[in-house]
Amino acid sequence: MSQSEHTDYDAVLLVSFGGPDGPDDVLPFLENVVRGKRVPRERLLEVAEHYYELGGRSPINEQNVALQAALTDYLRAQGHPLPVYVGNRNWHPLLEDTVRRMQADGVQRALAWVASAYSCYSGCRQYREDLVRARNAVSPSAPIIDKVRAFFNHPLFLQINAEQIAAALTTWPAEERDQVTLLCTAHSLPQAMANGCAYVDQLTATAQWVADANGLTDWALVYQSRSGPPHQPWLEPDIGDALRACAANGQSRIVVAPIGFLSDHVEVLHDLDTEARACSEELGLTMVRARAAFHHRDFVKLVGDLLLERIRQRPDRAAVGPFPALPDVCPPDCCPAAATAARG
């Protein structure tokens, strides 16, 4: 198929978690996040402090605006001058409002990129449900919206994360890097939710690949940002427990790589740069945090390639490792919510 041949997409939609624009937005934003969930008020106020510590504003909003502009330029340079919209799950611009604006602009069919590389309910299926809900809320004639595949094993995503880790490794002389322990972090999930998807297997494959790319044999997959009640099993080990284990084992050079996240947003900045760093200092560890994928020069190219493979209907789907490229359309029963997974 030639470069000029493509599907009839007439817009791109970037779908994100969203974040507050200022201190007054923090609690309303968090209330949106936990709507329908039994989260104690004290936990909500605790998380709010993480945002207040950073000025009450999430960096994810400016990151989305920057990606929107860069992706618009990239697609135009590739021969596809499509308008790029941004819609969020939890804060303005909310998905419903963005879909309404797209309809007013005459958009018929859009291709959505979701800010999540892995397969799980909260990182994939829930976003698909959000898109359906937003379209239904607007009108029966709202734009059709297709979602690009999860991309944890896209070669450029793996290369970007490997290079971010390589940059962190330059903290030590080359002859000392074989003594570095790599801790790859991801957002913890309820065990019941994780049981119903390939999240852990995908993260493990990614961690193995980026460790091998850097010649590191001492690595582990760990988790952060747990928010459930103490009696509910969540994915472990927690980053703090992993750091304490490193100290007990005499491992003092640590690179922490947030491979489960796409950008340096509040969860990364607080949980790693504040809490994990304080824990490391208390334990006498030298901890260096690798930057997330968004902050690499090739991140726009990665997102653009995922969009172009659908726009141009390329039969090839780039993928590395033990998993094939994930399908463009997820099976109806994939990645159930935790309650469904627990019953299964």
C-alpha positions in Angstrom: 0.0 0.0 0.0 1.4 3.4 -0.9 1.9 6.1 1.6 -0.9 8.1 0.1 -3.5 5.4 0.6 -5.1 5.4 4.0 -8.4 5.0 5.9 -10.9 7.7 6.3 -9.8 9.0 9.7 -10.3 12.8 9.8 -9.0 13.5 13.3 -6.8 12.1 16.1 -7.8 12.0 19.8 -5.2 11.9 22.6 -6.8 10.3 25.7 -5.3 10.8 29.1 -6.0 10.4 32.8 -6.1 14.1 33.4 -4.9 16.2 36.3 -5.7 19.4 38.2 -4.8 22.8 36.8 -4.4 24.4 40.2 -4.8 24.0 43.9 -8.6 24.6 43.8 -9.0 21.7 41.3 -7.2 19.1 43.3 -10.0 17.8 45.5 -12.7 18.0 42.7 -10.3 16.1 40.4 -9.6 13.4 43.0 -13.3 13.1 43.7 -13.7 12.4 39.9 -11.0 9.7 40.1 -12.6 7.8 43.0 -16.2 8.3 42.0 -18.1 5.0 42.6 -15.2 3.6 44.7 -15.2 3.2 48.5 -12.1 5.3 49.2 -11.9 6.8 52.7 -11.9 10.6 52.8 -8.6 10.6 54.7 -6.9 8.7 51.9 -8.2 11.3 49.4 -6.8 14.1 51.5 -3.5 12.3 51.8 -3.2 12.0 48.0 -4.2 15.7 47.7 -1.1 16.6 49.7 1.0 15.0 47.0 -0.4 17.5 44.5 -0.1 20.5 46.9 3.5 19.7 47.4 4.0 20.3 43.7 2.0 23.5 43.6 -1.4 21.9 43.1 -0.9 21.5 39.4 -0.3 18.3 37.5 2.4 18.4 34.8 0.4 16.0 32.7 -1.7 18.8 31.3 1.2 20.7 29.8 2.7 17.4 28.6 -0.5 16.7 26.7 -0.5 20.1 25.1 3.1 19.7 24.1 2.3 16.2 22.6 -0.7 17.6 20.8 1.4 20.3 19.1 4.3 18.0 18.3 2.1 15.3 17.0 0.2 17.7 14.8 3.5 18.8 13.2 4.7 15.2 12.9 1.5 14.0 11.1 1.5 16.9 8.8 5.1 16.2 7.8 4.1 12.6 7.1 1.4 13.7 4.7 -1.6 13.5 7.1 -2.6 17.0 8.3 -5.2 15.8 10.8 -6.5 17.9 13.7 -5.4 16.5 17.1 -7.7 16.8 20.1 -7.1 16.0 23.8 -9.7 14.4 26.1 -9.3 13.3 29.7 -11.0 10.7 31.9 -11.0 12.8 35.1 -10.4 16.5 34.4 -10.9 19.2 31.8 -11.0 18.9 28.9 -13.2 15.9 29.7 -13.8 13.3 27.0 -17.4 14.1 26.6 -16.7 17.7 26.1 -14.0 16.9 23.6 -16.2 14.5 21.6 -18.9 17.2 21.5 -16.4 19.7 20.1 -15.2 17.2 17.6 -18.8 16.6 16.4 -19.3 20.4 16.1 -16.1 20.6 14.0 -17.5 18.0 11.6 -15.3 15.1 12.6 -16.7 11.8 11.3 -14.2 9.2 12.4 -11.2 9.6 14.8 -8.3 7.5 15.9 -7.6 7.5 19.6 -4.2 7.0 21.3 -4.5 6.3 25.0 -1.7 7.2 27.4 -1.1 3.6 28.6 1.2 1.0 27.0 0.0 -2.1 28.8 -3.1 -4.3 28.9 -5.2 -4.1 32.1 -8.7 -2.9 33.0 -7.7 0.6 34.2 -5.1 1.1 31.5 -7.0 -0.2 28.4 -10.6 -1.5 28.7 -11.8 1.3 31.0 -10.6 3.9 28.5 -12.5 2.0 25.8 -15.6 2.2 28.0 -14.9 5.9 28.6 -14.9 6.5 24.8 -18.2 4.6 24.4 -19.8 6.5 27.3 -18.6 9.9 25.9 -20.0 9.1 22.5 -23.3 7.9 23.9 -23.6 11.1 26.0 -23.1 13.3 23.0 -25.4 11.9 20.4 -26.0 8.9 18.1 -24.2 10.7 15.4 -21.1 11.5 17.5 -17.8 10.7 15.7 -16.8 7.0 15.5 -13.6 6.6 17.6 -11.2 3.7 17.2 -8.4 3.0 19.7 -4.8 2.1 18.7 -3.4 -1.1 20.2 -1.5 -1.4 23.5 2.2 -1.0 22.6 4.4 -2.3 25.5 6.4 -4.4 23.0 6.7 -1.8 20.2 10.5 -1.7 19.4 10.7 2.0 19.7 8.9 2.0 23.2 11.5 -0.6 24.4 14.4 1.3 22.9 13.3 4.6 24.4 13.0 3.1 27.9 16.4 1.3 27.5 18.0 4.6 26.5 16.5 6.4 29.5 18.0 3.8 31.7 21.3 4.0 29.9 21.4 7.8 30.6 20.8 7.1 34.3 23.6 4.5 34.3 26.2 7.2 33.4 26.0 8.2 37.1 28.7 5.5 37.6 31.9 4.8 35.8 31.6 2.1 33.1 33.5 -0.4 35.2 31.0 -0.1 38.1 27.8 -0.5 36.1 27.7 -4.3 36.4 27.2 -3.6 40.2 24.0 -1.6 39.6 20.6 -3.0 40.5 17.7 -2.0 38.2 14.2 -1.7 39.7 11.5 -1.3 37.1 8.4 0.2 38.6 4.8 0.1 37.5 1.4 1.1 39.1 0.3 -1.7 41.4 -3.1 -3.3 40.8 -5.5 -5.3 42.9 -4.4 -9.0 42.5 -7.9 -9.9 41.3 -7.7 -7.4 38.4 -4.2 -8.5 37.5 -5.3 -12.1 37.4 -7.6 -11.3 34.5 -5.1 -9.7 32.2 -1.5 -10.0 30.9 -0.3 -6.9 32.8 2.4 -8.6 34.9 3.6 -10.8 32.0 3.9 -7.7 29.7 5.7 -5.7 32.3 8.1 -8.6 33.0 8.9 -8.9 29.3 9.5 -5.2 29.1 11.8 -5.2 32.2 13.7 -8.1 30.9 14.3 -6.5 27.5 15.5 -3.1 28.9 17.7 -4.8 31.4 19.3 -7.0 28.7 19.7 -4.0 26.4 21.9 -2.4 29.1 23.8 -5.5 30.1 22.2 -5.6 33.6 21.6 -9.0 35.2 20.5 -7.7 38.6 17.0 -6.4 38.0 13.5 -6.7 39.4 9.9 -5.6 38.6 8.4 -3.7 41.6 5.3 -1.7 42.1 4.2 1.7 43.5 1.2 3.9 44.1 -1.0 1.3 45.8 -4.3 2.8 47.0 -6.5 -0.1 48.1 -7.4 -1.2 51.7 -4.8 -3.1 53.6 -6.8 -6.4 53.6 -7.1 -6.4 49.7 -4.2 -8.2 48.0 -2.3 -5.9 45.5 0.7 -6.6 43.3 4.0 -6.7 45.2 6.7 -6.0 46.1 6.3 -2.3 46.8 9.2 -0.1 45.8 10.0 0.7 49.4 10.2 -2.9 50.4 12.4 -3.6 47.3 14.8 -0.8 48.4 15.0 -2.3 51.9 15.8 -5.7 50.4 18.5 -4.2 48.3 20.1 -2.6 51.4 19.9 -5.9 53.3 21.6 -7.7 50.4 24.4 -5.1 50.1 23.2 -3.6 46.8 23.9 0.1 47.0 23.7 1.4 43.4 20.1 1.6 42.3 18.5 2.8 39.1 14.7 3.1 39.3 13.0 3.1 35.9 9.2 3.9 35.7 8.6 1.6 32.7 4.9 1.3 33.7 4.3 5.0 33.3 4.7 7.2 30.2 5.6 10.5 31.8 7.0 12.2 34.9 3.7 13.1 36.4 2.6 13.4 40.1 2.7 9.7 40.9 6.2 9.4 39.6 7.4 12.6 41.1 6.0 12.0 44.6 6.3 8.2 44.9 9.8 7.9 43.4 11.5 11.3 43.6 10.2 12.1 47.1 9.3 8.9 48.9 11.6 6.4 47.3 14.5 8.8 47.3 14.0 9.6 51.0 13.9 5.8 51.7 17.1 5.3 49.7 18.9 8.1 51.6 17.8 6.6 54.9 19.2 3.2 53.8 22.4 4.7 52.5 21.6 3.8 48.9 22.6 5.8 45.8 19.4 5.9 43.8 19.1 7.4 40.4 15.7 7.7 38.7 15.5 7.2 34.9 13.1 9.5 33.1 9.9 8.2 31.7 9.4 7.6 28.0 7.6 10.9 27.2 10.7 12.9 27.9 12.7 11.1 25.2 13.3 12.8 21.8 11.6 9.9 19.9 8.4 9.7 21.9 6.4 11.7 19.3 7.7 9.3 16.6 6.5 6.3 18.7 3.0 7.8 19.0 3.0 8.8 15.4 4.0 5.3 14.2 1.2 3.7 16.2 -1.3 6.1 14.5 0.2 5.7 11.0 0.1 2.0 11.1 -3.7 2.3 11.4 -4.2 5.3 9.2 -2.2 3.7 6.3 -3.6 0.2 7.1 -0.1 -1.3 7.3 -0.3 -5.0 7.5 2.8 -5.2 9.6 2.6 -4.5 13.4 6.1 -3.9 14.9 6.6 -6.0 18.0 9.6 -7.4 19.9 9.9 -10.3 22.4 7.7 -13.3 23.3 4.4 -11.6 22.6 3.0 -10.7 19.2 1.7 -7.3 18.5 -1.6 -6.9 20.2 -4.7 -6.7 18.0 -6.2 -3.4 16.8 -9.5 -4.4 18.3 -9.5 -6.1 21.7 -11.6 -9.2 22.4 -14.9 -8.4 24.1 -13.9 -10.3 27.3 -10.4 -9.0 27.7 -9.1 -7.3 30.8 -12.2 -7.5 33.1 -12.6 -5.2 36.1 -11.4 -6.5 39.4 -14.8 -7.7 40.6 -15.3 -9.7 37.4 -11.8 -11.1 37.6 -12.4 -12.2 41.2 -15.6 -14.1 40.2 -13.8 -15.7 37.3 
